Amino acid sequence: MPSRGYALRKGRQGWDIYAEHTGKPVLLNGREQTGLSRRVAVQLVTLLKRLALAGADVTDLPVKGRYTIH
C-alpha cells in the first residue's frame, strides 16, 4: 500500500498541499489544492491525514457543497 502522507509547502500564491509519495499537488474534486491561506491549508492537511489514517481514499470523495467535503 502506498504512503498516504500529505505535506504543506509555501507557494507563490499561498500554501499548497502535496502528496508526499508523488510530490504533486493534492486534487480534490478535480482541483489542485494550491494557493490556500495558511489556516485553510493546515485544516485541510489535518483532515486528509486523519482520513488516510482511517483508511479512506480521499481522492474518491465527492465535494457536494462548495466549501464542504461529504
PAZAPA-4460 file (N, C-alpha, C; in steps of 0.05 Angstrom, whole numbers, plus 32768, in hexadecimal, padded with zeros to 4 digits):
% residues 70
    n_x    n_y    n_z   ca_x   ca_y   ca_z    c_x    c_y    c_z   seq   type   mol
   8011   7FE9   8000   8000   8000   8000   8012   8019   8000     1      M     A
   800D   802C   7FEE   801E   8044   7FED   8019   8056   8005     2      P     A
   802D   8066   800B   802A   807A   8020   8014   808E   8019     3      S     A
   8004   8095   802C   7FF0   80A9   8028   7FF6   80C2   8038     4      R     A
   800F   80C9   8039   8017   80E1   8049   8012   80FA   8039     5      G     A
   800E   8110   8048   8009   812A   803B   801B   813F   8049     6      Y     A
   8023   8153   8039   8035   8167   8044   802C   8183   8039     7      A     A
   8033   8197   8049   802E   81B3   8041   8048   81BF   8035     8      L     A
   8045   81CF   8021   805B   81DE   8017   8052   81FB   8011     9      R     A
   8064   820E   8016   805E   822A   8010   8062   822D   7FF2    10      K     A
   804D   8236   7FE4   804F   823B   7FC7   804F   8258   7FC1    11      G     A
   804E   825F   7FA8   804F   827B   7F9F   8035   828A   7FA6    12      R     A
   801F   827B   7FA5   8005   8288   7FAA   7FF8   8281   7FC5    13      Q     A
   8007   8273   7FD6   7FFC   826B   7FF0   8008   8250   7FF7    14      G     A
   7FF8   8240   8005   8002   8226   800F   7FF6   8210   7FFD    15      W     A
   8006   81FB   7FF8   7FFF   81E5   7FE7   8000   81CB   7FF7    16      D     A
   7FEE   81B8   7FF0   7FEE   819D   7FFD   7FF7   8189   7FE8    17      I     A
   800C   817A   7FF0   8018   8166   7FDE   8015   814A   7FE9    18      Y     A
   8013   8136   7FD7   8015   811A   7FDF   8033   8114   7FE2    19      A     A
   803B   810A   7FF9   8057   8104   7FFE   8063   80F0   7FEB    20      E     A
   8053   80DC   7FE4   805E   80C6   7FD3   8061   80CE   7FB6    21      H     A
   8053   80E3   7FAD   8056   80EB   7F91   8063   8107   7F8E    22      T     A
   8062   8117   7FA2   806C   8132   7FA1   805B   8145   7F90    23      G     A
   8043   813B   7F89   8030   814B   7F79   801A   8157   7F8B    24      K     A
   800E   816D   7F82   7FF8   8178   7F92   7FE0   8165   7F94    25      P     A
   7FD4   8165   7FAB   7FBC   8155   7FB0   7FA5   815F   7F9F    26      V     A
   7F96   814D   7F93   7F7E   8154   7F84   7F65   814C   7F94    27      L     A
   7F53   815F   7F99   7F39   8159   7FA5   7F24   8163   7F92    28      L     A
   7F12   8152   7F89   7EFD   8159   7F77   7F09   8165   7F5D    29      N     A
   7F20   815B   7F55   7F2C   8164   7F3C   7F3C   817E   7F3E    30      G     A
   7F3F   8189   7F56   7F4D   81A3   7F59   7F66   819F   7F6A    31      R     A
   7F7C   81AA   7F61   7F94   81AA   7F70   7F91   81BB   7F89    32      E     A
   7F9A   81B1   7F9F   7F98   81BF   7FB9   7FB1   81D0   7FBC    33      Q     A
   7FB2   81E6   7FAD   7FC8   81F9   7FAE   7FBE   8215   7FB2    34      T     A
   7FCF   8227   7FBB   7FC7   8243   7FBF   7FB4   8247   7FD6    35      G     A
   7FB5   8236   7FEA   7FA3   8238   8001   7FAF   824A   8016    36      L     A
   7F9D   8255   8027   7FA7   8263   803E   7FB3   824E   8051    37      S     A
   7FC5   8257   8062   7FD3   8245   8074   7FBF   8236   8086    38      R     A
   7FAB   8245   8091   7F97   8239   80A2   7F88   8223   8094    39      R     A
   7F7E   8228   807C   7F6F   8214   806D   7F81   81FC   8066    40      V     A
   7F9A   8201   805E   7FAC   81EC   8056   7FB2   81D9   806E    41      A     A
   7FB6   81E5   8085   7FBC   81D5   809D   7FA3   81C4   80A4    42      V     A
   7F8C   81D0   80A3   7F73   81C0   80A9   7F6F   81AA   8095    43      Q     A
   7F73   81AF   807C   7F6F   819B   8068   7F83   8184   8069    44      L     A
   7F9D   818B   806D   7FB1   8176   806F   7FAC   8165   8088    45      V     A
   7FA3   8171   809E   7F9C   8162   80B6   7F85   814E   80B0    46      T     A
   7F71   8158   80A2   7F5A   8146   809B   7F63   8130   8089    47      L     A
   7F73   8136   8075   7F7D   8121   8062   7F8D   810C   8071    48      L     A
   7F9E   8114   8084   7FAE   8101   8093   7F9C   80EF   80A4    49      K     A
   7F87   80FB   80B0   7F74   80EB   80C0   7F65   80D7   80AF    50      R     A
   7F5C   80E0   8098   7F4E   80CD   8086   7F60   80B7   807C    51      L     A
   7F79   80BE   8076   7F8C   80A9   806D   7F91   8095   8084    52      A     A
   7F93   809F   809C   7F96   808D   80B3   7F7F   807A   80B6    53      L     A
   7F67   8084   80B0   7F4F   8073   80B1   7F4C   8061   8099    54      A     A
   7F5D   8064   8085   7F5C   8053   806E   7F4A   805D   8058    55      G     A
   7F41   8076   8059   7F30   8081   8044   7F42   8089   802C    56      A     A
   7F38   8084   8014   7F45   808D   7FFC   7F39   80A8   7FF5    57      D     A
   7F47   80BE   7FFD   7F3C   80D9   7FFB   7F3A   80E2   7FDE    58      V     A
   7F47   80D6   7FCC   7F45   80DE   7FB0   7F2B   80D7   7FA4    59      T     A
   7F1C   80C5   7FB1   7F02   80BC   7FA7   7EEA   80C9   7FB5    60      D     A
   7EF0   80DC   7FC7   7EDA   80E9   7FD6   7ECF   8100   7FC5    61      L     A
   7EB6   8100   7FBF   7EAB   8117   7FB0   7EA6   812E   7FC3    62      P     A
   7EA9   8146   7FB8   7EA3   815E   7FC6   7E87   8166   7FBE    63      V     A
   7E75   8166   7FD1   7E59   816C   7FCB   7E52   8189   7FCE    64      K     A
   7E5E   8196   7FE1   7E59   81B3   7FE4   7E73   81C1   7FDD    65      G     A
   7E71   81DB   7FD7   7E88   81EA   7FCF   7E9F   81E9   7FE3    66      R     A
   7E98   81EA   7FFD   7EAD   81EC   8011   7EAD   81D4   8024    67      Y     A
   7EA1   81BE   801D   7EA0   81A7   802F   7EA7   818D   8020    68      T     A
   7EB2   817A   8030   7EB8   8160   8026   7EA4   814D   8034    69      I     A
   7E96   813D   8025   7E83   812A   8030   7E8B   810E   8029    70      H     A
***
